[in-house]
Amino acid sequence: KSYLNDLRIAEDKIYITDSGMGGIVVLDMNSGKSRRLLDNHPSTKAESVVLTVDKKSFLMKGKAPKIHSDGIALSKDQKKLYFHALTGYTLYSVPTEALNDENLSAEELGNKVSNLGTTPAPDGMIFDNEENLYMADLERNAIAYRTPKGEMKILIQDSRLKWPDTFTIDSDNNLIFTDSLLHEAP
């Protein structure tokens, strides 16, 4: 029931969210060894919410899905990993140093996770060079961003935005994303 989803690459590590079971997978590119972390921690689990997308409840097979850790972003200095359940409104971060420390117990690692407060329900996420964290706002057909001070703002809102995801920033500093229309899939 795992569903390895979004990823971020940092030097010799790849950080991957598991949206199916909840958790973060860390792959060491030098050794090829992977470790599954925070899989029993509330930060990687979906919240009990029903998203409203395009004025309809987002349901799969007639039920509100629980889509666990999904959106993922790496700070520009690569010292913190940010992550978010797709069906949830809480943003979390954890130091990459802690994720990479194989001597930490699950409890010790869990104690390093920070709750950064409420955000929109996002899918894709990415930082710009000024440390603004851009994210989809699925329920408002928008792209929002969190400033370095923690303020939430709307970058753009338009009915043509249909489930923004897969964020990247190109060499000209343009924010690029896909519109997956996931909520319209059969």
Secondary structure, DSSP 8 states (H G I E B T S, - for coil): ---EEEEEEETTEEEEEETTT--EEEEETTT--EEEESTTSGGGS--S---EETTEE--BTTB-----EEEEEE-TTSSEEEEEESS--EEEEEEHHHHH-TTS-HHHHHTT-EEEEE----S-EEE-TT--EEEEEGGGTEEEEE-TTS-EEEEEE-TT--SEEEEEE-TT--EEEEE--GGG--
